[in-house]
Amino acid sequence: MSTEREPASGSTDSTDVTDVLFRPKSIVLVGASGDPAKIGGKLLAHLRDGGYPGEIHLVSKAGLPIRGLPSVTSVAELPVDATIDLAVVATPAAAVPETVAALGHRGVRAAVVVSSGFGETGTLEGARLEEELRAACRTTGIRVLGPNCQGVANLGAGLVASFSSTFSKSTGLTDGGVAVLSQSGAMAAVLTQLAQPFVDGVRYWAATGNELDLGVADLLRGVVADPAIRTVQLYLEHLGSAPVLAAAAAEAARSGKTVLALKSGTTASGSRAAGSHTGALAQEDSVVDAFLARHGVVRARDPREMSELVRLFAQPRTAGEGRVALVTNSGGLGVLLTDEAEAHGLRLAEFSPRTLAELRAGLPSFAAVENPIDVTAQLLSTPELVRTALDAVEQDEGTDVVVVALGILGEYYDLDQILADVVDLQRRTAKLVVVCWVAGHAGMVERFAAHGVPAFDDTTACMRAIGALARHGRRLAEEDHVPLGRPTDAPDGTGLQSEHRGKQILAGWGLPVVDSRLATDVDGAVAVAGEIGYPVVLKLSGPTIAHKTELGLVQVGITDDDALRVAARRMLDAAAPGGSVSGAVDGLLVEPMVAGVAEMTVGVVHDAAVGPVVMVGAGGVQAELLKDVRLLVPPVTEAATRSAIESLALHPLIDGYRGRPPGDVEALVRLVVDLAGTTAVREGRVAELDLNPVLVLPRGQGVVAVDVALTLREPDR
Amino acid sequence: MSTEREPASGSTDSTDVTDVLFRPKSIVLVGASGDPAKIGGKLLAHLRDGGYPGEIHLVSKAGLPIRGLPSVTSVAELPVDATIDLAVVATPAAAVPETVAALGHRGVRAAVVVSSGFGETGTLEGARLEEELRAACRTTGIRVLGPNCQGVANLGAGLVASFSSTFSKSTGLTDGGVAVLSQSGAMAAVLTQLAQPFVDGVRYWAATGNELDLGVADLLRGVVADPAIRTVQLYLEHLGSAPVLAAAAAEAARSGKTVLALKSGTTASGSRAAGSHTGALAQEDSVVDAFLARHGVVRARDPREMSELVRLFAQPRTAGEGRVALVTNSGGLGVLLTDEAEAHGLRLAEFSPRTLAELRAGLPSFAAVENPIDVTAQLLSTPELVRTALDAVEQDEGTDVVVVALGILGEYYDLDQILADVVDLQRRTAKLVVVCWVAGHAGMVERFAAHGVPAFDDTTACMRAIGALARHGRRLAEEDHVPLGRPTDAPDGTGLQSEHRGKQILAGWGLPVVDSRLATDVDGAVAVAGEIGYPVVLKLSGPTIAHKTELGLVQVGITDDDALRVAARRMLDAAAPGGSVSGAVDGLLVEPMVAGVAEMTVGVVHDAAVGPVVMVGAGGVQAELLKDVRLLVPPVTEAATRSAIESLALHPLIDGYRGRPPGDVEALVRLVVDLAGTTAVREGRVAELDLNPVLVLPRGQGVVAVDVALTLREPDR
């Protein structure tokens, strides 16, 4: 199976091609059928029923008219003078490469290949056909979506070029401000169906299959250019072209749209399953997380969470500072929602005296007026209690979000009155109003949604979605402070650098590295120690020397000339011909002993898909075991770095835990931001960098990297 | 507000009283009304409509007949010769204590008080009324459920003594094998409603309100005694009487029933909210977790998860070894479910060659036959592909659970055929068959459930529930190995013990404590050091001395007599009159220096509700920060202890991480099990015990506690 993802060298660039895919002036359907049980039959039915206004040409086995349209038996027989933008190809796999080549030669600009039987089969035959198809693209310049895909739709233009059941009549899908782009056809259908009751409609829809040429990332660029689109739902098994995805996500953020992504393959087994499904390369899920976070893409864990997130992200209000007022008819629901609010980074609003007075005046004496408000079972006989509570919290200045949480059912409650009161509040206020209706599928959630009030059927789901909206708002605010890069010298060479050279390079980038001096013999080392003062650390430095500690090539706490001479001689002997160290040696590094408040670790890795990723975490074997690290994808802001450091489990160690002196956290933030901004990191010249440990000194005294392992790589083309 | 929970000294014990509550031979409704908008009207309507076969007496304001039944205006006017088992009281709060006292004097055995306006209001008046009500119970021996509760029902006996909308006609609730017991009325309604489509029916239902006397735990004892009950759903804001709950849960486990619990107040804010709702004391959620786990209670996070768990726990099949076969029509769904299987402790079955051959023979060439199976979009035209896949996995010996995961919708699929095939498989096989139908609320989940096939509408939910079932099965197997207690001497005294005495006590219990010897003067210390050999550790021991390290009262690594004399003199000076240490002193402890593979910590705390809780975790400040500890409630099995230790994030440190010698994990397990089994711990004599560190020696060499801080408490009455 193929894992190559570079675009075929087509003549139509990505922006233009989404125009062809979503707004073709004319279409040819190759493999058309009059039988609605067949895929070619469904494609034609959807194209006609969808109201496609352009010209439709058909190629079919029999060449007879189908549904009132003429057909021919091959691409060659199509009218010579017809300009055809887009082809939809549904022939058996074996015929696809030749067909696509013929379409390309004829000037058709793009083909949607729905046929299966290519790389996804894991067979040699499938791989061969996929290679032939790629060659057809390369030769003729035609761009391809698929193969093994379910096609595209643009309900804003009456285009349905897909056989997905999404477009069967019973779903009643309408045009609206949401787009669904998916690497899986079934998942595209699922996400559309789950979102539908909660959004105004879906305009763009695409299932990209094997992504031989065009992928979700390419389509995203085209989709976010439409001002009518507010939210995009992605289903991803791999990131495809990460730079294209990043650019499209940035464009979405600039124009106030939100991209939601369900990325599967988060575990080792899931990643293997994804590999056999679409040929995706296994990828560290933490890198995917950092990449999506960097580009403002909000991640969902499962289809259900996606359907919950879209309810809040497809509407225009924000969660402000995340201060929630809870209006319930059940103390129990109030407690559950309070737990979930805290678990998802929200907090309960503290009501003003005025709000409390209004609540006391309007609610029964045995009601709870402190947040969470409990109007009690009295709601059975007094439906206007909800309105009383809503009026009070509507004017409360410390409230950003009003959550109406009701666990009621049956004919005992005046549901219509409660619905009307909540909808009326939503019209009067600028606050976000959310309903949590926890009592089975009585259709109330959908009824609120139909009136434009986001509604949830579960306590965790409700607070998780509001928490995500609040977090996204905070992140957008941080984006005003993205630092420019720091132009730094690009180092020569590739491969592991000696510790001496690594430290020189980092110091040259203006990063805080321990005062480390090179001596080439024992006397030189003693002289250097005299300059910097005992105690000192002695290390052997050379471009092939890693794991110094294990090899006895580091000695700390040397307190006098004699001890230094013994250690220096031992290390030079090890490096001499016949000694335990092979390879070139720079010499001996002499460094002052530095003691910090705590040891941290900072680093860079180069991910095959995402490129440079910066890492910050606690130091030591325990932190390593606990994976107490955070990843950040450049460009890295101070705010994001500070949040990442503060979110470390071991963060208290540098923040004055149990009477320790507080560490210089701001200097650590600057080190990470500065490192991420260097030309070398931004341009992908760093294959791996490990600053471990970075000593955090007391507040105001900075940080210092005492060990440096730097591996350089070739610049990206 | 009251936080007391001890039962009023009633004459009817808990087992009998559940009989009165759930199977009363006659009832009086105090506060009856003919107006269905009033609570007293709903109570009467439910009692009549539910078909209650016993005698019904009414007390009402007007004393006129209601719904064809006579009524009187006070308890005193009730017929003298009538034997009345149960009263339901719905008068204003102020009249309740007097009414309940009159009922008690009359010989009524129990009262369900639905009236609000007691402790839950947080007012002095409410607290006073609650105290008066308690006095009425104490004086007359009547038992009370409530106040501020929504009542009880037993659909197996035609009893509905509740005004909850659960029992309004539209819900159509029927009798079945589930019980719902809740500290919140609305949550009882919610849990019932959410479970209903997925279970055969609900027999017992109770909402216990303020739990002045009887609580969920008391009712649970009565409910699990009914052989028809298979599953109990609890909603808890506090544990109530933990011993009663533990005993009832044990009885449930013995009779093959499962208790599911939704316990709220998991966060600090939620716990505060619960306090103002029901007067619950704040409680560490980790202790609640350990308590529920110990007693085989399966915990749900939210109402939705409760409704998902009951689908699997209300049916008889197990998840075996948790090896799952996935049959999907979507590679994407397969990947998502594979991720979730791994995340929830399950694994994908490895199909036998025979299974693979059957799948290859029956499925399209481009289908995926390795687990997860993807029958592909070909299902559109070939509905029998699901059956083909099911037939193959049904006979697969490495498969315990078959998950059919379909993301399909609309009229394109033969849903009836697929439903019939899955139901047929379920009838033919003994394996657990589960459906994951991820495509909106098309009613398919409920259709499968109606045919007895547990079904879910989400990937995470499906695997989370199966994972819980598999875990519960493993836990039940472990229960065969609950150790008996270890009869050990009960120590005298209370309060913090000196380190010397603490070590003597633990050594007396047969636990591995460092060889620690007491000297009373400098010469004595030197003599002891001569016996055990240098290097040694010196400590000052006394019953009021804590935090020795901070006070300089511990010195490690003493290598000779001179250094020992200096240290000993310094410590004795500190303990002399006018020195820095006040309080009595035992003397000087001299101990050998011991080095372990890693430092762990083991301890005991006495929780106010739960009693003794044993703790095991990694040692050191990092582990402390990371809360890398596990709690276990006695009796503690070896298997549970081993699982707890293996689940520690820092477990690799004692398991041969990066070339370290593997530690004696089994000795650590024995220490925890033995400690938990001591008479003193089991009988609640240990207020707090801190063995920190416990050094883990290389495998086969044991563990040794080097610091001991033991605080004893009075025995429980």
Interface residues (C-beta under 8 A of the other chain):
Chain A: A37 K38 I39 K42 S116 G117 E120 T121 G122 T123 G126 N148 Q150 F163 S165 T166 S168 K169 S170 T171 S182 Q183 S184 G185 A186 M187 A189 V190 Q193 L194 Q196 P197 Y235 E237 L262 S264 G265 T266 T267 A268 S269 G270 R272 A273 A274 S276 H277 T278 R301 D302 P303 R304 E305 T328 N329 S330 G331 G332 L333 G334 V335 L336 T338 D339 E340 A341 E342 A343 R347 L348 S365 F366 A368 E370 P372 D374 T376 A377 Q378 L380 S381 G407 I408 L409 G410 E411 Y412 Y413 V438 A439 G440 H441 D457 D458 T459 T460 A461 A618 G620 V621 Q622 A623 L625 L626 D628 A649 L650 P652 L653 Y657 R658
Chain B: A37 K38 I39 K42 A93 S116 G117 E120 T121 G122 T123 G126 N148 Q150 F163 S165 T166 S168 K169 S170 T171 S182 Q183 S184 G185 A186 M187 A189 V190 Q193 L194 Q196 P197 Y235 E237 L262 S264 G265 T266 T267 A268 S269 G270 R272 A273 A274 S276 H277 T278 R301 D302 P303 R304 E305 T328 N329 S330 G331 G332 L333 G334 V335 L336 T338 D339 E340 A341 E342 A343 R347 L348 S365 F366 A368 E370 P372 D374 T376 A377 L380 S381 G407 I408 L409 G410 E411 Y412 Y413 V438 A439 G440 H441 D457 D458 T459 T460 A461 A618 G620 V621 Q622 A623 L625 L626 D628 A649 L650 P652 L653 Y657 R658
